[in-house]
Amino acid sequence: MELTIATPSIRSLKPASTLAATRDHGDRLKYMSGCRCDLCRRANTDYENTRSKARAAGDWNGIVSAEKSRKHIDWLSYHGVGRRQIAAATDVAESILVKIINGQRTNVRARTERLILAVTPDCAADHAIIAAGPTWKLINTLLKAGFTRSRIAAELGRKTHALQLGKTSITVRNAHDVQRLYERLIESDDVPVPGKPIWHLIKKLRDEGYTDKQLARDLNVAEAALTQRNAKVSKGFARRVEQFYERATT
């Protein structure tokens, strides 16, 4: 007796002959269903040539494990990028991303993997929520540099002197604003520096006969600023005093 083994179709796909039944000649599905006319052979040749060129250009699109994609999606989620943003950035269907996340899809096309791995936290929506730790690290660095909370709040456009930023979570927009503010202030002439050495130089200039009116003009500051003797002065003011002192005493 002849034993017939039933082979289940992979992922329940219909046979090529069924899929090609309504296709015109010149369609590769017709070739796959068994047609060898000139049009169908040409369609198959064009397909294979396209695949060869793609592989040569590094655009191989074979089957790969979904593990890298899943880990990258998890990492993006930690940085506030959800599957909807990933889908929008990659044109990969959200339903496919869900299956990758929950492990239903264990393999993906190489091109899909490349698209997912190319997504960065910059793709996050402005109001997405991310961890606040890195942002507070920047703020604390500014505070240690001498900038006050009220100054930082004002620079961020707050209407009050309070920073009003979450300690554990923060929006992407707020994190971006703090990052830009940090980059601008930390390298600016506004960075506070100890004022004692600068006031000492100003006293020596007065001893040399310079009046506050002359110093205010040459240092480009208000005359009243020379009498405040603040514990901190701006880096720009300190540099101007040091440069003027050097010119005046050499």
KEMI-478568 format. One record per residue (C-alpha): x, y, z; residue in one letter. Coordinates in Angstrom, 3 decimals, m for minus. Last residue first. Layout:
residues N
+----------+----------+----------+------+
!        x !        y !        z ! type !
+----------+----------+----------+------+
!        X !        Y !        Z !    A !
...
+----------+----------+----------+------+
END
This chain:
residues 250
+----------+----------+----------+------+
!        x !        y !        z ! type !
+----------+----------+----------+------+
!   52.638 !   96.195 !   30.530 !    T !
!   50.267 !   97.215 !   33.330 !    T !
!   47.312 !   98.544 !   31.361 !    A !
!   47.318 !   95.838 !   28.704 !    R !
!   47.391 !   93.021 !   31.294 !    E !
!   44.719 !   94.722 !   33.394 !    Y !
!   42.491 !   95.103 !   30.321 !    F !
!   42.841 !   91.415 !   29.467 !    Q !
!   42.118 !   90.308 !   33.027 !    E !
!   39.113 !   92.633 !   33.324 !    V !
!   37.695 !   91.503 !   29.968 !    R !
!   38.144 !   87.826 !   30.921 !    R !
!   36.384 !   88.279 !   34.251 !    A !
!   33.454 !   90.036 !   32.566 !    F !
!   33.076 !   87.189 !   30.060 !    G !
!   33.339 !   84.510 !   32.766 !    K !
!   30.514 !   86.181 !   34.652 !    S !
!   31.093 !   87.288 !   38.208 !    V !
!   30.568 !   85.443 !   41.462 !    K !
!   31.035 !   86.643 !   45.048 !    A !
!   29.535 !   89.962 !   43.980 !    N !
!   31.608 !   93.106 !   44.513 !    R !
!   28.706 !   95.448 !   43.713 !    Q !
!   30.770 !   98.607 !   43.168 !    T !
!   31.977 !   97.958 !   39.626 !    L !
!   28.468 !   97.095 !   38.399 !    A !
!   27.346 !  100.645 !   39.241 !    A !
!   29.565 !  102.008 !   36.460 !    E !
!   27.615 !   99.966 !   33.915 !    A !
!   29.810 !   97.634 !   31.885 !    V !
!   31.836 !   97.874 !   28.669 !    N !
!   35.195 !   97.163 !   30.327 !    L !
!   36.811 !  100.298 !   28.859 !    D !
!   33.843 !  102.548 !   29.639 !    R !
!   33.217 !  101.119 !   33.103 !    A !
!   36.942 !  101.356 !   33.893 !    L !
!   37.087 !  105.018 !   32.899 !    Q !
!   33.994 !  105.881 !   34.972 !    K !
!   35.293 !  103.827 !   37.900 !    D !
!   38.448 !  105.939 !   37.878 !    T !
!   41.862 !  104.584 !   36.902 !    Y !
!   44.728 !  105.960 !   38.968 !    G !
!   47.025 !  102.944 !   39.348 !    E !
!   45.380 !  102.248 !   42.712 !    D !
!   42.086 !  101.992 !   40.848 !    R !
!   43.672 !   99.388 !   38.591 !    L !
!   44.870 !   97.489 !   41.664 !    K !
!   41.332 !   97.522 !   43.063 !    K !
!   40.009 !   96.189 !   39.736 !    I !
!   42.564 !   93.354 !   39.873 !    L !
!   41.434 !   92.426 !   43.406 !    H !
!   37.804 !   92.556 !   42.284 !    W !
!   38.703 !   89.984 !   39.612 !    I !
!   40.484 !   87.655 !   42.057 !    P !
!   37.451 !   87.746 !   44.415 !    K !
!   34.773 !   87.168 !   41.752 !    G !
!   34.866 !   83.384 !   41.490 !    P !
!   33.408 !   82.298 !   38.124 !    V !
!   29.824 !   82.326 !   36.837 !    P !
!   29.252 !   81.017 !   33.279 !    V !
!   27.692 !   83.883 !   31.296 !    D !
!   30.532 !   84.016 !   28.765 !    D !
!   29.053 !   80.901 !   27.202 !    S !
!   30.338 !   77.332 !   26.987 !    E !
!   28.100 !   75.883 !   29.713 !    I !
!   25.253 !   78.183 !   28.757 !    L !
!   24.576 !   77.182 !   25.144 !    R !
!   25.119 !   73.432 !   25.446 !    E !
!   23.068 !   73.341 !   28.655 !    Y !
!   20.215 !   75.307 !   27.089 !    L !
!   20.123 !   72.932 !   24.107 !    R !
!   20.014 !   69.877 !   26.382 !    Q !
!   17.369 !   71.489 !   28.625 !    V !
!   15.125 !   72.156 !   25.607 !    D !
!   15.573 !   68.592 !   24.303 !    H !
!   14.664 !   67.081 !   27.682 !    A !
!   11.605 !   69.344 !   27.848 !    N !
!   10.496 !   68.254 !   24.359 !    R !
!   11.117 !   64.557 !   25.093 !    V !
!    8.810 !   64.796 !   28.095 !    T !
!   10.133 !   64.059 !   31.583 !    I !
!   10.144 !   61.219 !   34.075 !    S !
!   11.711 !   60.578 !   37.484 !    T !
!   12.275 !   64.031 !   38.987 !    K !
!    9.628 !   65.810 !   36.942 !    G !
!   10.377 !   69.344 !   35.808 !    L !
!    8.724 !   72.449 !   37.244 !    Q !
!   11.926 !   74.554 !   37.146 !    L !
!   10.575 !   77.034 !   39.683 !    A !
!   11.274 !   80.767 !   39.266 !    H !
!    7.876 !   81.251 !   37.628 !    T !
!    6.758 !   81.998 !   34.061 !    K !
!    9.086 !   79.349 !   32.622 !    R !
!   10.739 !   80.186 !   29.307 !    G !
!   13.606 !   77.710 !   29.609 !    L !
!   16.042 !   80.603 !   30.136 !    E !
!   13.818 !   81.846 !   32.976 !    A !
!   13.837 !   78.417 !   34.650 !    A !
!   17.629 !   78.208 !   34.327 !    I !
!   18.032 !   81.671 !   35.844 !    R !
!   15.571 !   80.843 !   38.664 !    S !
!   17.429 !   77.614 !   39.413 !    R !
!   20.685 !   79.540 !   39.704 !    T !
!   23.698 !   79.165 !   37.417 !    F !
!   26.913 !   78.721 !   39.385 !    G !
!   28.729 !   75.903 !   37.582 !    A !
!   27.347 !   73.503 !   40.199 !    K !
!   23.826 !   74.509 !   39.168 !    L !
!   24.672 !   73.991 !   35.485 !    L !
!   26.026 !   70.517 !   36.256 !    T !
!   22.887 !   69.782 !   38.281 !    N !
!   20.748 !   70.724 !   35.270 !    I !
!   22.737 !   68.432 !   32.968 !    L !
!   22.403 !   65.498 !   35.394 !    K !
!   18.728 !   66.371 !   35.751 !    W !
!   18.272 !   65.758 !   32.016 !    T !
!   20.097 !   62.404 !   32.103 !    P !
!   17.887 !   61.192 !   35.003 !    G !
!   14.489 !   62.279 !   33.631 !    A !
!   13.550 !   58.929 !   32.056 !    A !
!   11.370 !   59.350 !   28.966 !    I !
!    7.752 !   60.331 !   28.282 !    I !
!    6.599 !   61.091 !   24.732 !    A !
!    5.232 !   64.606 !   24.360 !    H !
!    7.602 !   65.748 !   21.616 !    D !
!    7.182 !   62.515 !   19.671 !    A !
!   10.180 !   60.198 !   19.609 !    A !
!   12.029 !   59.827 !   16.319 !    C !
!   15.152 !   61.398 !   17.798 !    D !
!   15.362 !   58.271 !   19.981 !    P !
!   16.842 !   56.481 !   16.946 !    T !
!   15.395 !   54.245 !   14.205 !    V !
!   18.033 !   52.695 !   11.920 !    A !
!   17.768 !   49.324 !   13.688 !    L !
!   14.113 !   49.070 !   12.629 !    I !
!   14.824 !   49.769 !    8.946 !    L !
!   17.778 !   47.380 !    8.892 !    R !
!   15.687 !   44.614 !   10.453 !    E !
!   12.929 !   45.105 !    7.890 !    T !
!   15.529 !   44.895 !    5.108 !    R !
!   16.873 !   41.654 !    6.542 !    A !
!   13.399 !   40.117 !    6.450 !    R !
!   12.100 !   38.992 !    9.799 !    V !
!   12.283 !   35.895 !   11.973 !    N !
!   10.875 !   34.976 !   15.401 !    T !
!    7.437 !   36.542 !   14.885 !    R !
!    5.156 !   35.604 !   17.760 !    Q !
!    7.793 !   36.831 !   20.203 !    G !
!    5.695 !   39.514 !   21.892 !    N !
!    7.746 !   42.377 !   20.478 !    I !
!    8.165 !   40.932 !   16.979 !    I !
!    4.413 !   40.229 !   16.789 !    K !
!    3.638 !   43.803 !   17.879 !    V !
!    6.070 !   45.162 !   15.279 !    L !
!    4.288 !   43.170 !   12.581 !    I !
!    0.920 !   44.634 !   13.627 !    S !
!    2.452 !   48.129 !   13.571 !    E !
!    3.204 !   47.645 !    9.881 !    A !
!    6.767 !   48.556 !    8.899 !    V !
!    6.725 !   51.945 !    7.162 !    D !
!    9.997 !   52.642 !    9.025 !    T !
!    9.534 !   56.013 !   10.743 !    A !
!    5.754 !   55.790 !   11.120 !    A !
!    5.940 !   52.205 !   12.391 !    A !
!    8.648 !   53.177 !   14.876 !    I !
!    6.540 !   56.112 !   16.085 !    Q !
!    3.567 !   53.795 !   16.547 !    R !
!    5.767 !   51.210 !   18.262 !    R !
!    6.741 !   53.651 !   20.964 !    G !
!    9.863 !   55.805 !   21.216 !    V !
!   10.310 !   57.069 !   24.777 !    G !
!   13.934 !   56.139 !   25.425 !    H !
!   13.018 !   52.886 !   27.191 !    Y !
!   10.767 !   52.057 !   24.207 !    S !
!   13.717 !   52.572 !   21.872 !    L !
!   15.739 !   50.015 !   23.856 !    W !
!   12.857 !   47.501 !   23.734 !    D !
!   12.523 !   48.074 !   19.961 !    I !
!   16.266 !   47.529 !   19.612 !    H !
!   16.064 !   44.251 !   21.552 !    K !
!   13.197 !   43.025 !   19.363 !    R !
!   14.985 !   43.988 !   16.137 !    S !
!   18.154 !   42.216 !   17.200 !    K !
!   16.145 !   39.087 !   18.125 !    E !
!   14.104 !   38.948 !   14.898 !    A !
!   16.437 !   36.320 !   13.429 !    S !
!   17.214 !   36.805 !    9.747 !    V !
!   15.498 !   35.892 !    6.465 !    I !
!   16.967 !   37.294 !    3.252 !    G !
!   16.780 !   40.841 !    1.965 !    N !
!   20.304 !   41.630 !    0.843 !    W !
!   20.695 !   45.331 !    0.197 !    D !
!   24.487 !   45.336 !    0.377 !    G !
!   24.874 !   46.716 !   m3.150 !    A !
!   25.871 !   43.297 !   m4.515 !    A !
!   22.799 !   41.770 !   m2.843 !    R !
!   20.543 !   44.389 !   m4.440 !    A !
!   22.100 !   43.849 !   m7.877 !    K !
!   21.566 !   40.084 !   m7.607 !    S !
!   17.941 !   40.544 !   m6.468 !    R !
!   17.196 !   42.836 !   m9.414 !    T !
!   18.737 !   40.349 !  m11.835 !    N !
!   16.631 !   37.542 !  m10.330 !    E !
!   13.441 !   39.559 !  m10.724 !    Y !
!   14.249 !   40.583 !  m14.308 !    D !
!   14.941 !   36.934 !  m15.204 !    T !
!   11.627 !   35.840 !  m13.654 !    N !
!    9.680 !   38.483 !  m15.593 !    A !
!   11.498 !   37.530 !  m18.823 !    R !
!   10.596 !   33.872 !  m18.292 !    R !
!    6.957 !   34.921 !  m17.797 !    C !
!    6.874 !   36.964 !  m21.015 !    L !
!    8.659 !   34.324 !  m23.122 !    D !
!    6.329 !   31.527 !  m22.027 !    C !
!    7.503 !   29.130 !  m19.353 !    R !
!    4.399 !   28.860 !  m17.145 !    C !
!    4.874 !   26.589 !  m14.140 !    G !
!    3.167 !   28.324 !  m11.211 !    S !
!    6.407 !   30.137 !  m10.382 !    M !
!    6.428 !   31.627 !  m13.896 !    Y !
!    2.848 !   32.852 !  m13.455 !    K !
!    3.876 !   34.324 !  m10.087 !    L !
!    6.641 !   36.180 !  m11.927 !    R !
!    4.044 !   38.200 !  m13.873 !    D !
!    4.648 !   38.511 !  m17.626 !    G !
!    1.502 !   36.566 !  m18.355 !    H !
!   m1.484 !   38.119 !  m16.608 !    D !
!   m2.493 !   37.149 !  m13.074 !    R !
!   m5.887 !   35.712 !  m12.116 !    T !
!   m4.719 !   32.110 !  m11.707 !    A !
!   m1.320 !   33.113 !  m10.325 !    A !
!   m2.285 !   32.830 !   m6.657 !    L !
!   m3.886 !   29.423 !   m7.244 !    T !
!   m0.918 !   28.079 !   m9.210 !    S !
!    1.470 !   29.515 !   m6.617 !    A !
!   m0.176 !   27.364 !   m3.930 !    P !
!   m1.963 !   29.267 !   m1.130 !    K !
!    0.073 !   30.111 !    1.948 !    L !
!   m0.959 !   28.377 !    5.194 !    S !
!    2.175 !   29.596 !    7.073 !    R !
!    4.110 !   26.904 !    5.207 !    I !
!    1.714 !   24.467 !    3.618 !    S !
!    1.310 !   21.210 !    5.515 !    P !
!    2.825 !   18.159 !    3.832 !    T !
!    0.484 !   15.187 !    3.834 !    A !
!    2.371 !   11.955 !    3.476 !    I !
!    0.789 !    9.328 !    1.252 !    T !
!    1.798 !    5.758 !    1.944 !    L !
!    1.363 !    3.382 !   m0.980 !    E !
!    0.000 !    0.000 !    0.000 !    M !
+----------+----------+----------+------+
END
